[in-house]
Amino acid sequence: MATAPTFSESEILADVLAPDRGDLTPDVARTMLRWRFSDVAIKRMNDLAARNREGQLTSEELDQLDRFLRVGSFVNLLQAKARLSLLQSEDAGE
């Protein structure tokens, strides 16, 4: 019996968001490209990543690091779509 393929959250989001399709308006794309983690969040991610490399995270901290990574992947997908949208709008002379 064949099993159904398993998809990660990132793969599912990529399918829905279609980062390879540049169909955002230039204003929306520019707004999305300004999205950044706060300095507090970056500091926390760096701390978690360093402690993870040393094998010193609790299971709760591992979960938090995983959440940061998933959100980062989501933002990366959106920003890839935004960059492509801007390139395509420039090519179209918008």
C-alpha positions in Angstrom: 0.0 0.0 0.0 1.5 3.4 -1.0 1.5 6.1 1.5 0.5 9.7 0.8 3.3 12.2 0.5 4.1 14.3 3.5 4.4 18.0 3.1 6.2 20.4 5.5 4.5 23.7 6.5 7.0 25.5 4.3 6.1 23.3 1.3 2.4 23.9 1.9 2.9 27.6 2.2 5.0 27.7 -0.9 2.2 26.0 -2.8 -0.4 28.5 -1.6 1.7 31.6 -1.8 3.4 30.8 -5.2 6.6 32.7 -4.6 7.5 32.1 -8.2 4.5 34.1 -9.4 5.1 37.9 -9.3 1.5 39.1 -9.0 1.8 41.6 -6.1 1.4 45.3 -6.7 4.6 47.3 -6.4 3.3 49.0 -3.2 2.5 45.8 -1.5 5.8 44.2 -2.6 7.8 47.2 -1.2 5.9 47.0 2.1 6.7 43.3 2.4 10.3 43.8 1.7 10.5 46.2 4.7 9.4 43.4 7.1 12.1 42.5 9.6 12.4 40.8 13.0 12.8 43.3 15.9 16.2 43.7 17.6 14.8 41.8 20.6 13.7 38.9 18.4 17.0 38.7 16.6 18.9 38.7 19.9 16.7 35.9 21.2 17.1 33.9 18.0 20.9 34.3 18.1 20.9 33.2 21.8 18.8 30.2 21.1 20.8 29.2 18.0 24.1 29.5 19.9 22.8 27.4 22.8 21.3 24.9 20.4 24.7 24.4 18.8 26.0 23.6 22.3 23.1 21.2 23.0 21.9 23.3 25.9 18.2 24.1 25.0 15.2 22.8 26.9 12.4 21.3 24.9 10.4 24.5 25.3 13.3 26.6 23.9 13.7 24.1 21.0 10.0 24.7 20.2 10.6 28.5 20.3 13.6 28.2 18.0 11.5 26.1 15.6 8.7 28.7 15.7 11.2 31.5 14.8 12.5 29.3 11.9 9.0 28.7 10.6 8.1 32.3 10.7 11.4 33.2 9.0 10.7 30.7 6.3 7.2 32.2 5.8 8.6 35.7 5.5 11.3 34.5 3.1 8.6 33.1 0.8 6.6 36.3 0.9 9.7 38.4 0.2 10.7 36.2 -2.7 7.3 36.8 -4.2 7.7 40.5 -3.5 11.1 40.7 -5.2 9.8 38.8 -8.2 6.8 41.1 -8.4 8.9 44.2 -8.4 11.2 42.8 -11.1 8.2 41.9 -13.3 6.6 45.3 -12.7 9.8 47.0 -13.8 10.0 44.8 -16.9 6.4 45.8 -17.7 7.3 49.4 -17.3 5.1 50.1 -14.3 
